[in-house]
Amino acid sequence: MPFITVDGPKIDDVDQKRQMVKAFARAASEAYSMDEEHIIVLIRENSPDNVGIGGKLIVDRRTE
């Protein structure tokens, strides 16, 4: 079974998450020629105070 992990910022709208999961499952289903029911999609949401870019937390970069 293909396993897709998405790491990114929090998405508050559950409908947006549903659409994203459906889109990833559809694309993987086509690529692997298998039913969408066999595709696992995991969303990991990260707050800006837990992610750093270029040695700085994202939360700090926003205030600059």
N, CA, C, O and CB atoms as a CASP TS submission, in Angstrom:
PFRMAT TS
TARGET T0000
AUTHOR 0000-0000-0000
METHOD Language model
MODEL 1
PARENT N/A
ATOM      1  N   MET     1       0.823  -1.183   0.000  1.00  0.00           N
ATOM      2  CA  MET     1       0.000   0.000   0.000  1.00  0.00           C
ATOM      3  C   MET     1       0.871   1.252   0.000  1.00  0.00           C
ATOM      4  O   MET     1       1.743   1.380   0.859  1.00  0.00           O
ATOM      5  CB  MET     1      -0.938  -0.005   1.201  1.00  0.00           C
ATOM      6  N   PRO     2       0.669   2.164  -0.918  1.00  0.00           N
ATOM      7  CA  PRO     2       1.391   3.427  -0.887  1.00  0.00           C
ATOM      8  C   PRO     2       0.994   4.249   0.342  1.00  0.00           C
ATOM      9  O   PRO     2      -0.174   4.290   0.727  1.00  0.00           O
ATOM     10  CB  PRO     2       1.126   4.226  -2.173  1.00  0.00           C
ATOM     11  N   PHE     3       1.973   4.890   0.938  1.00  0.00           N
ATOM     12  CA  PHE     3       1.777   5.709   2.132  1.00  0.00           C
ATOM     13  C   PHE     3       2.299   7.097   1.820  1.00  0.00           C
ATOM     14  O   PHE     3       3.490   7.266   1.560  1.00  0.00           O
ATOM     15  CB  PHE     3       2.499   5.097   3.387  1.00  0.00           C
ATOM     16  N   ILE     4       1.430   8.086   1.841  1.00  0.00           N
ATOM     17  CA  ILE     4       1.801   9.469   1.526  1.00  0.00           C
ATOM     18  C   ILE     4       1.750  10.278   2.809  1.00  0.00           C
ATOM     19  O   ILE     4       0.738  10.265   3.509  1.00  0.00           O
ATOM     20  CB  ILE     4       0.858  10.086   0.437  1.00  0.00           C
ATOM     21  N   THR     5       2.832  10.983   3.126  1.00  0.00           N
ATOM     22  CA  THR     5       2.888  11.842   4.300  1.00  0.00           C
ATOM     23  C   THR     5       3.008  13.285   3.848  1.00  0.00           C
ATOM     24  O   THR     5       3.867  13.620   3.032  1.00  0.00           O
ATOM     25  CB  THR     5       4.069  11.452   5.224  1.00  0.00           C
ATOM     26  N   VAL     6       2.148  14.135   4.378  1.00  0.00           N
ATOM     27  CA  VAL     6       2.171  15.559   4.065  1.00  0.00           C
ATOM     28  C   VAL     6       2.509  16.304   5.343  1.00  0.00           C
ATOM     29  O   VAL     6       1.746  16.260   6.308  1.00  0.00           O
ATOM     30  CB  VAL     6       0.807  16.045   3.467  1.00  0.00           C
ATOM     31  N   ASP     7       3.651  16.992   5.359  1.00  0.00           N
ATOM     32  CA  ASP     7       4.042  17.831   6.488  1.00  0.00           C
ATOM     33  C   ASP     7       3.840  19.280   6.077  1.00  0.00           C
ATOM     34  O   ASP     7       4.333  19.709   5.034  1.00  0.00           O
ATOM     35  CB  ASP     7       5.528  17.564   6.923  1.00  0.00           C
ATOM     36  N   GLY     8       3.118  20.030   6.892  1.00  0.00           N
ATOM     37  CA  GLY     8       2.891  21.424   6.548  1.00  0.00           C
ATOM     38  C   GLY     8       2.195  22.168   7.669  1.00  0.00           C
ATOM     39  O   GLY     8       1.996  21.634   8.760  1.00  0.00           O
ATOM     40  N   PRO     9       1.828  23.401   7.388  1.00  0.00           N
ATOM     41  CA  PRO     9       1.131  24.192   8.405  1.00  0.00           C
ATOM     42  C   PRO     9      -0.278  23.655   8.648  1.00  0.00           C
ATOM     43  O   PRO     9      -0.826  22.903   7.843  1.00  0.00           O
ATOM     44  CB  PRO     9       1.066  25.668   7.984  1.00  0.00           C
ATOM     45  N   LYS    10      -0.837  24.062   9.771  1.00  0.00           N
ATOM     46  CA  LYS    10      -2.177  23.627  10.149  1.00  0.00           C
ATOM     47  C   LYS    10      -3.202  24.125   9.133  1.00  0.00           C
ATOM     48  O   LYS    10      -3.147  25.267   8.675  1.00  0.00           O
ATOM     49  CB  LYS    10      -2.532  24.129  11.563  1.00  0.00           C
ATOM     50  N   ILE    11      -4.135  23.240   8.795  1.00  0.00           N
ATOM     51  CA  ILE    11      -5.262  23.583   7.939  1.00  0.00           C
ATOM     52  C   ILE    11      -6.509  23.503   8.821  1.00  0.00           C
ATOM     53  O   ILE    11      -6.865  22.427   9.302  1.00  0.00           O
ATOM     54  CB  ILE    11      -5.364  22.619   6.675  1.00  0.00           C
ATOM     55  N   ASP    12      -7.163  24.629   9.029  1.00  0.00           N
ATOM     56  CA  ASP    12      -8.325  24.660   9.920  1.00  0.00           C
ATOM     57  C   ASP    12      -9.589  24.119   9.268  1.00  0.00           C
ATOM     58  O   ASP    12     -10.460  23.590   9.958  1.00  0.00           O
ATOM     59  CB  ASP    12      -8.571  26.068  10.389  1.00  0.00           C
ATOM     60  N   ASP    13      -9.700  24.242   7.974  1.00  0.00           N
ATOM     61  CA  ASP    13     -10.908  23.840   7.259  1.00  0.00           C
ATOM     62  C   ASP    13     -10.850  22.348   6.928  1.00  0.00           C
ATOM     63  O   ASP    13     -10.037  21.923   6.107  1.00  0.00           O
ATOM     64  CB  ASP    13     -11.081  24.676   5.966  1.00  0.00           C
ATOM     65  N   VAL    14     -11.713  21.555   7.568  1.00  0.00           N
ATOM     66  CA  VAL    14     -11.720  20.112   7.368  1.00  0.00           C
ATOM     67  C   VAL    14     -12.076  19.765   5.922  1.00  0.00           C
ATOM     68  O   VAL    14     -11.578  18.771   5.392  1.00  0.00           O
ATOM     69  CB  VAL    14     -12.707  19.444   8.332  1.00  0.00           C
ATOM     70  N   ASP    15     -12.915  20.554   5.285  1.00  0.00           N
ATOM     71  CA  ASP    15     -13.257  20.300   3.884  1.00  0.00           C
ATOM     72  C   ASP    15     -12.032  20.437   2.986  1.00  0.00           C
ATOM     73  O   ASP    15     -11.880  19.677   2.030  1.00  0.00           O
ATOM     74  CB  ASP    15     -14.358  21.262   3.421  1.00  0.00           C
ATOM     75  N   GLN    16     -11.158  21.396   3.281  1.00  0.00           N
ATOM     76  CA  GLN    16      -9.908  21.519   2.517  1.00  0.00           C
ATOM     77  C   GLN    16      -9.040  20.284   2.697  1.00  0.00           C
ATOM     78  O   GLN    16      -8.417  19.816   1.744  1.00  0.00           O
ATOM     79  CB  GLN    16      -9.131  22.773   2.947  1.00  0.00           C
ATOM     80  N   LYS    17      -8.998  19.758   3.910  1.00  0.00           N
ATOM     81  CA  LYS    17      -8.235  18.534   4.163  1.00  0.00           C
ATOM     82  C   LYS    17      -8.822  17.372   3.377  1.00  0.00           C
ATOM     83  O   LYS    17      -8.081  16.584   2.789  1.00  0.00           O
ATOM     84  CB  LYS    17      -8.217  18.205   5.667  1.00  0.00           C
ATOM     85  N   ARG    18     -10.136  17.260   3.362  1.00  0.00           N
ATOM     86  CA  ARG    18     -10.788  16.191   2.605  1.00  0.00           C
ATOM     87  C   ARG    18     -10.415  16.272   1.125  1.00  0.00           C
ATOM     88  O   ARG    18     -10.098  15.263   0.497  1.00  0.00           O
ATOM     89  CB  ARG    18     -12.316  16.267   2.774  1.00  0.00           C
ATOM     90  N   GLN    19     -10.460  17.487   0.582  1.00  0.00           N
ATOM     91  CA  GLN    19     -10.131  17.687  -0.826  1.00  0.00           C
ATOM     92  C   GLN    19      -8.667  17.328  -1.107  1.00  0.00           C
ATOM     93  O   GLN    19      -8.357  16.709  -2.125  1.00  0.00           O
ATOM     94  CB  GLN    19     -10.407  19.143  -1.235  1.00  0.00           C
ATOM     95  N   MET    20      -7.776  17.720  -0.198  1.00  0.00           N
ATOM     96  CA  MET    20      -6.358  17.429  -0.382  1.00  0.00           C
ATOM     97  C   MET    20      -6.102  15.922  -0.331  1.00  0.00           C
ATOM     98  O   MET    20      -5.390  15.383  -1.178  1.00  0.00           O
ATOM     99  CB  MET    20      -5.519  18.149   0.688  1.00  0.00           C
ATOM    100  N   VAL    21      -6.678  15.246   0.654  1.00  0.00           N
ATOM    101  CA  VAL    21      -6.506  13.794   0.780  1.00  0.00           C
ATOM    102  C   VAL    21      -7.049  13.093  -0.456  1.00  0.00           C
ATOM    103  O   VAL    21      -6.424  12.164  -0.968  1.00  0.00           O
ATOM    104  CB  VAL    21      -7.212  13.265   2.049  1.00  0.00           C
ATOM    105  N   LYS    22      -8.200  13.527  -0.937  1.00  0.00           N
ATOM    106  CA  LYS    22      -8.800  12.934  -2.131  1.00  0.00           C
ATOM    107  C   LYS    22      -7.887  13.124  -3.347  1.00  0.00           C
ATOM    108  O   LYS    22      -7.696  12.199  -4.136  1.00  0.00           O
ATOM    109  CB  LYS    22     -10.189  13.555  -2.401  1.00  0.00           C
ATOM    110  N   ALA    23      -7.322  14.332  -3.494  1.00  0.00           N
ATOM    111  CA  ALA    23      -6.451  14.623  -4.637  1.00  0.00           C
ATOM    112  C   ALA    23      -5.183  13.763  -4.603  1.00  0.00           C
ATOM    113  O   ALA    23      -4.767  13.229  -5.631  1.00  0.00           O
ATOM    114  CB  ALA    23      -6.074  16.115  -4.652  1.00  0.00           C
ATOM    115  N   PHE    24      -4.572  13.631  -3.423  1.00  0.00           N
ATOM    116  CA  PHE    24      -3.371  12.798  -3.310  1.00  0.00           C
ATOM    117  C   PHE    24      -3.709  11.330  -3.585  1.00  0.00           C
ATOM    118  O   PHE    24      -2.974  10.638  -4.289  1.00  0.00           O
ATOM    119  CB  PHE    24      -2.737  12.950  -1.905  1.00  0.00           C
ATOM    120  N   ALA    25      -4.819  10.866  -3.026  1.00  0.00           N
ATOM    121  CA  ALA    25      -5.215   9.469  -3.230  1.00  0.00           C
ATOM    122  C   ALA    25      -5.508   9.205  -4.705  1.00  0.00           C
ATOM    123  O   ALA    25      -5.138   8.158  -5.236  1.00  0.00           O
ATOM    124  CB  ALA    25      -6.450   9.124  -2.369  1.00  0.00           C
ATOM    125  N   ARG    26      -6.165  10.142  -5.357  1.00  0.00           N
ATOM    126  CA  ARG    26      -6.491   9.979  -6.782  1.00  0.00           C
ATOM    127  C   ARG    26      -5.212   9.910  -7.616  1.00  0.00           C
ATOM    128  O   ARG    26      -5.072   9.044  -8.479  1.00  0.00           O
ATOM    129  CB  ARG    26      -7.389  11.145  -7.274  1.00  0.00           C
ATOM    130  N   ALA    27      -4.278  10.832  -7.351  1.00  0.00           N
ATOM    131  CA  ALA    27      -3.025  10.853  -8.119  1.00  0.00           C
ATOM    132  C   ALA    27      -2.219   9.572  -7.908  1.00  0.00           C
ATOM    133  O   ALA    27      -1.690   9.007  -8.865  1.00  0.00           O
ATOM    134  CB  ALA    27      -2.179  12.073  -7.724  1.00  0.00           C
ATOM    135  N   ALA    28      -2.123   9.115  -6.659  1.00  0.00           N
ATOM    136  CA  ALA    28      -1.375   7.889  -6.380  1.00  0.00           C
ATOM    137  C   ALA    28      -2.075   6.672  -6.984  1.00  0.00           C
ATOM    138  O   ALA    28      -1.426   5.747  -7.471  1.00  0.00           O
ATOM    139  CB  ALA    28      -1.200   7.701  -4.865  1.00  0.00           C
ATOM    140  N   SER    29      -3.390   6.686  -6.944  1.00  0.00           N
ATOM    141  CA  SER    29      -4.159   5.598  -7.528  1.00  0.00           C
ATOM    142  C   SER    29      -3.869   5.460  -9.020  1.00  0.00           C
ATOM    143  O   SER    29      -3.690   4.353  -9.526  1.00  0.00           O
ATOM    144  CB  SER    29      -5.653   5.821  -7.298  1.00  0.00           C
ATOM    145  N   GLU    30      -3.825   6.584  -9.712  1.00  0.00           N
ATOM    146  CA  GLU    30      -3.517   6.569 -11.144  1.00  0.00           C
ATOM    147  C   GLU    30      -2.077   6.133 -11.397  1.00  0.00           C
ATOM    148  O   GLU    30      -1.816   5.347 -12.308  1.00  0.00           O
ATOM    149  CB  GLU    30      -3.759   7.951 -11.756  1.00  0.00           C
ATOM    150  N   ALA    31      -1.150   6.638 -10.600  1.00  0.00           N
ATOM    151  CA  ALA    31       0.270   6.312 -10.800  1.00  0.00           C
ATOM    152  C   ALA    31       0.562   4.838 -10.546  1.00  0.00           C
ATOM    153  O   ALA    31       1.356   4.223 -11.257  1.00  0.00           O
ATOM    154  CB  ALA    31       1.138   7.168  -9.886  1.00  0.00           C
ATOM    155  N   TYR    32      -0.085   4.277  -9.528  1.00  0.00           N
ATOM    156  CA  TYR    32       0.164   2.886  -9.160  1.00  0.00           C
ATOM    157  C   TYR    32      -0.828   1.907  -9.768  1.00  0.00           C
ATOM    158  O   TYR    32      -0.708   0.697  -9.577  1.00  0.00           O
ATOM    159  CB  TYR    32       0.140   2.750  -7.675  1.00  0.00           C
ATOM    160  N   SER    33      -1.800   2.423 -10.493  1.00  0.00           N
ATOM    161  CA  SER    33      -2.857   1.575 -11.086  1.00  0.00           C
ATOM    162  C   SER    33      -3.520   0.687 -10.029  1.00  0.00           C
ATOM    163  O   SER    33      -3.625  -0.527 -10.198  1.00  0.00           O
ATOM    164  CB  SER    33      -2.271   0.694 -12.214  1.00  0.00           C
ATOM    165  N   MET    34      -3.958   1.311  -8.949  1.00  0.00           N
ATOM    166  CA  MET    34      -4.664   0.580  -7.901  1.00  0.00           C
ATOM    167  C   MET    34      -5.800   1.434  -7.361  1.00  0.00           C
ATOM    168  O   MET    34      -5.832   2.646  -7.573  1.00  0.00           O
ATOM    169  CB  MET    34      -3.698   0.175  -6.764  1.00  0.00           C
ATOM    170  N   ASP    35      -6.721   0.806  -6.671  1.00  0.00           N
ATOM    171  CA  ASP    35      -7.864   1.510  -6.113  1.00  0.00           C
ATOM    172  C   ASP    35      -7.435   2.514  -5.046  1.00  0.00           C
ATOM    173  O   ASP    35      -6.474   2.285  -4.312  1.00  0.00           O
ATOM    174  CB  ASP    35      -8.857   0.517  -5.529  1.00  0.00           C
ATOM    175  N   GLU    36      -8.156   3.621  -4.973  1.00  0.00           N
ATOM    176  CA  GLU    36      -7.867   4.650  -3.969  1.00  0.00           C
ATOM    177  C   GLU    36      -7.974   4.107  -2.547  1.00  0.00           C
ATOM    178  O   GLU    36      -7.323   4.625  -1.640  1.00  0.00           O
ATOM    179  CB  GLU    36      -8.816   5.829  -4.140  1.00  0.00           C
ATOM    180  N   GLU    37      -8.770   3.089  -2.345  1.00  0.00           N
ATOM    181  CA  GLU    37      -8.959   2.515  -1.010  1.00  0.00           C
ATOM    182  C   GLU    37      -7.664   1.949  -0.430  1.00  0.00           C
ATOM    183  O   GLU    37      -7.568   1.717   0.775  1.00  0.00           O
ATOM    184  CB  GLU    37     -10.012   1.424  -1.061  1.00  0.00           C
ATOM    185  N   HIS    38      -6.674   1.728  -1.288  1.00  0.00           N
ATOM    186  CA  HIS    38      -5.399   1.171  -0.830  1.00  0.00           C
ATOM    187  C   HIS    38      -4.347   2.245  -0.561  1.00  0.00           C
ATOM    188  O   HIS    38      -3.221   1.925  -0.180  1.00  0.00           O
ATOM    189  CB  HIS    38      -4.869   0.193  -1.855  1.00  0.00           C
ATOM    190  N   ILE    39      -4.703   3.511  -0.754  1.00  0.00           N
ATOM    191  CA  ILE    39      -3.758   4.609  -0.581  1.00  0.00           C
ATOM    192  C   ILE    39      -3.961   5.218   0.803  1.00  0.00           C
ATOM    193  O   ILE    39      -5.076   5.584   1.174  1.00  0.00           O
ATOM    194  CB  ILE    39      -3.936   5.685  -1.695  1.00  0.00           C
ATOM    195  N   ILE    40      -2.877   5.322   1.557  1.00  0.00           N
ATOM    196  CA  ILE    40      -2.922   5.931   2.886  1.00  0.00           C
ATOM    197  C   ILE    40      -2.317   7.326   2.792  1.00  0.00           C
ATOM    198  O   ILE    40      -1.223   7.499   2.253  1.00  0.00           O
ATOM    199  CB  ILE    40      -2.161   5.056   3.944  1.00  0.00           C
ATOM    200  N   VAL    41      -3.032   8.327   3.320  1.00  0.00           N
ATOM    201  CA  VAL    41      -2.529   9.702   3.351  1.00  0.00           C
ATOM    202  C   VAL    41      -2.536  10.165   4.801  1.00  0.00           C
ATOM    203  O   VAL    41      -3.569  10.124   5.469  1.00  0.00           O
ATOM    204  CB  VAL    41      -3.393  10.658   2.444  1.00  0.00           C
ATOM    205  N   LEU    42      -1.380  10.605   5.281  1.00  0.00           N
ATOM    206  CA  LEU    42      -1.239  11.097   6.651  1.00  0.00           C
ATOM    207  C   LEU    42      -0.889  12.572   6.592  1.00  0.00           C
ATOM    208  O   LEU    42       0.075  12.960   5.931  1.00  0.00           O
ATOM    209  CB  LEU    42      -0.154  10.294   7.442  1.00  0.00           C
ATOM    210  N   ILE    43      -1.665  13.395   7.279  1.00  0.00           N
ATOM    211  CA  ILE    43      -1.391  14.828   7.357  1.00  0.00           C
ATOM    212  C   ILE    43      -0.759  15.104   8.716  1.00  0.00           C
ATOM    213  O   ILE    43      -1.339  14.802   9.759  1.00  0.00           O
ATOM    214  CB  ILE    43      -2.699  15.681   7.149  1.00  0.00           C
ATOM    215  N   ARG    44       0.429  15.679   8.686  1.00  0.00           N
ATOM    216  CA  ARG    44       1.095  16.115   9.920  1.00  0.00           C
ATOM    217  C   ARG    44       1.123  17.631   9.910  1.00  0.00           C
ATOM    218  O   ARG    44       1.729  18.245   9.032  1.00  0.00           O
ATOM    219  CB  ARG    44       2.552  15.518  10.045  1.00  0.00           C
ATOM    220  N   GLU    45       0.473  18.225  10.876  1.00  0.00           N
ATOM    221  CA  GLU    45       0.403  19.681  10.936  1.00  0.00           C
ATOM    222  C   GLU    45       1.429  20.205  11.934  1.00  0.00           C
ATOM    223  O   GLU    45       1.557  19.706  13.052  1.00  0.00           O
ATOM    224  CB  GLU    45      -1.020  20.148  11.322  1.00  0.00           C
ATOM    225  N   ASN    46       2.148  21.221  11.495  1.00  0.00           N
ATOM    226  CA  ASN    46       3.218  21.790  12.307  1.00  0.00           C
ATOM    227  C   ASN    46       2.962  23.268  12.543  1.00  0.00           C
ATOM    228  O   ASN    46       2.682  24.015  11.605  1.00  0.00           O
ATOM    229  CB  ASN    46       4.587  21.582  11.635  1.00  0.00           C
ATOM    230  N   SER    47       3.057  23.681  13.782  1.00  0.00           N
ATOM    231  CA  SER    47       2.881  25.098  14.089  1.00  0.00           C
ATOM    232  C   SER    47       4.174  25.850  13.758  1.00  0.00           C
ATOM    233  O   SER    47       5.251  25.254  13.751  1.00  0.00           O
ATOM    234  CB  SER    47       2.490  25.298  15.589  1.00  0.00           C
ATOM    235  N   PRO    48       4.075  27.145  13.485  1.00  0.00           N
ATOM    236  CA  PRO    48       5.246  27.930  13.090  1.00  0.00           C
ATOM    237  C   PRO    48       6.355  27.986  14.143  1.00  0.00           C
ATOM    238  O   PRO    48       7.498  28.311  13.823  1.00  0.00           O
ATOM    239  CB  PRO    48       4.817  29.319  12.765  1.00  0.00           C
ATOM    240  N   ASP    49       6.024  27.672  15.387  1.00  0.00           N
ATOM    241  CA  ASP    49       7.065  27.675  16.423  1.00  0.00           C
ATOM    242  C   ASP    49       7.769  26.325  16.528  1.00  0.00           C
ATOM    243  O   ASP    49       8.617  26.138  17.400  1.00  0.00           O
ATOM    244  CB  ASP    49       6.461  28.046  17.776  1.00  0.00           C
ATOM    245  N   ASN    50       7.426  25.385  15.651  1.00  0.00           N
ATOM    246  CA  ASN    50       8.080  24.077  15.618  1.00  0.00           C
ATOM    247  C   ASN    50       8.839  23.816  14.326  1.00  0.00           C
ATOM    248  O   ASN    50       9.331  22.708  14.113  1.00  0.00           O
ATOM    249  CB  ASN    50       7.062  22.998  15.818  1.00  0.00           C
ATOM    250  N   VAL    51       8.943  24.826  13.456  1.00  0.00           N
ATOM    251  CA  VAL    51       9.610  24.646  12.166  1.00  0.00           C
ATOM    252  C   VAL    51      10.597  25.789  11.960  1.00  0.00           C
ATOM    253  O   VAL    51      10.265  26.958  12.161  1.00  0.00           O
ATOM    254  CB  VAL    51       8.576  24.588  10.996  1.00  0.00           C
ATOM    255  N   GLY    52      11.810  25.434  11.558  1.00  0.00           N
ATOM    256  CA  GLY    52      12.823  26.446  11.285  1.00  0.00           C
ATOM    257  C   GLY    52      13.281  26.397   9.846  1.00  0.00           C
ATOM    258  O   GLY    52      13.363  25.325   9.246  1.00  0.00           O
ATOM    259  N   ILE    53      13.579  27.559   9.292  1.00  0.00           N
ATOM    260  CA  ILE    53      14.134  27.682   7.948  1.00  0.00           C
ATOM    261  C   ILE    53      15.313  28.636   8.044  1.00  0.00           C
ATOM    262  O   ILE    53      15.187  29.735   8.585  1.00  0.00           O
ATOM    263  CB  ILE    53      13.059  28.191   6.909  1.00  0.00           C
ATOM    264  N   GLY    54      16.443  28.221   7.525  1.00  0.00           N
ATOM    265  CA  GLY    54      17.627  29.078   7.542  1.00  0.00           C
ATOM    266  C   GLY    54      18.088  29.441   8.937  1.00  0.00           C
ATOM    267  O   GLY    54      18.623  30.528   9.153  1.00  0.00           O
ATOM    268  N   GLY    55      17.888  28.547   9.878  1.00  0.00           N
ATOM    269  CA  GLY    55      18.348  28.779  11.241  1.00  0.00           C
ATOM    270  C   GLY    55      17.409  29.625  12.086  1.00  0.00           C
ATOM    271  O   GLY    55      17.755  29.998  13.207  1.00  0.00           O
ATOM    272  N   LYS    56      16.229  29.931  11.565  1.00  0.00           N
ATOM    273  CA  LYS    56      15.265  30.730  12.325  1.00  0.00           C
ATOM    274  C   LYS    56      13.907  30.038  12.315  1.00  0.00           C
ATOM    275  O   LYS    56      13.507  29.431  11.321  1.00  0.00           O
ATOM    276  CB  LYS    56      15.150  32.164  11.742  1.00  0.00           C
ATOM    277  N   LEU    57      13.210  30.144  13.441  1.00  0.00           N
ATOM    278  CA  LEU    57      11.856  29.616  13.490  1.00  0.00           C
ATOM    279  C   LEU    57      10.959  30.435  12.567  1.00  0.00           C
ATOM    280  O   LEU    57      11.145  31.643  12.423  1.00  0.00           O
ATOM    281  CB  LEU    57      11.311  29.629  14.939  1.00  0.00           C
ATOM    282  N   ILE    58       9.997  29.780  11.948  1.00  0.00           N
ATOM    283  CA  ILE    58       9.070  30.486  11.057  1.00  0.00           C
ATOM    284  C   ILE    58       8.332  31.582  11.811  1.00  0.00           C
ATOM    285  O   ILE    58       8.102  32.661  11.265  1.00  0.00           O
ATOM    286  CB  ILE    58       8.063  29.505  10.432  1.00  0.00           C
ATOM    287  N   VAL    59       7.964  31.321  13.045  1.00  0.00           N
ATOM    288  CA  VAL    59       7.247  32.317  13.841  1.00  0.00           C
ATOM    289  C   VAL    59       8.086  33.590  13.997  1.00  0.00           C
ATOM    290  O   VAL    59       7.537  34.691  14.033  1.00  0.00           O
ATOM    291  CB  VAL    59       6.885  31.741  15.227  1.00  0.00           C
ATOM    292  N   ASP    60       9.399  33.449  14.089  1.00  0.00           N
ATOM    293  CA  ASP    60      10.279  34.616  14.205  1.00  0.00           C
ATOM    294  C   ASP    60      10.462  35.320  12.857  1.00  0.00           C
ATOM    295  O   ASP    60      10.585  36.544  12.807  1.00  0.00           O
ATOM    296  CB  ASP    60      11.643  34.195  14.763  1.00  0.00           C
ATOM    297  N   ARG    61      10.480  34.557  11.781  1.00  0.00           N
ATOM    298  CA  ARG    61      10.652  35.144  10.448  1.00  0.00           C
ATOM    299  C   ARG    61       9.460  36.035  10.092  1.00  0.00           C
ATOM    300  O   ARG    61       9.617  37.030   9.384  1.00  0.00           O
ATOM    301  CB  ARG    61      10.824  34.034   9.386  1.00  0.00           C
ATOM    302  N   ARG    62       8.278  35.682  10.579  1.00  0.00           N
ATOM    303  CA  ARG    62       7.069  36.452  10.268  1.00  0.00           C
ATOM    304  C   ARG    62       7.104  37.830  10.905  1.00  0.00           C
ATOM    305  O   ARG    62       6.474  38.756  10.395  1.00  0.00           O
ATOM    306  CB  ARG    62       5.827  35.703  10.733  1.00  0.00           C
ATOM    307  N   THR    63       7.831  37.989  12.015  1.00  0.00           N
ATOM    308  CA  THR    63       7.842  39.276  12.720  1.00  0.00           C
ATOM    309  C   THR    63       8.932  40.205  12.199  1.00  0.00           C
ATOM    310  O   THR    63       9.003  41.363  12.608  1.00  0.00           O
ATOM    311  CB  THR    63       8.031  39.054  14.213  1.00  0.00           C
ATOM    312  N   GLU    64       9.776  39.714  11.307  1.00  0.00           N
ATOM    313  CA  GLU    64      10.866  40.553  10.788  1.00  0.00           C
ATOM    314  C   GLU    64      10.385  41.484   9.701  1.00  0.00           C
ATOM    315  O   GLU    64      11.173  42.258   9.157  1.00  0.00           O
ATOM    316  CB  GLU    64      11.996  39.690  10.254  1.00  0.00           C
TER
END
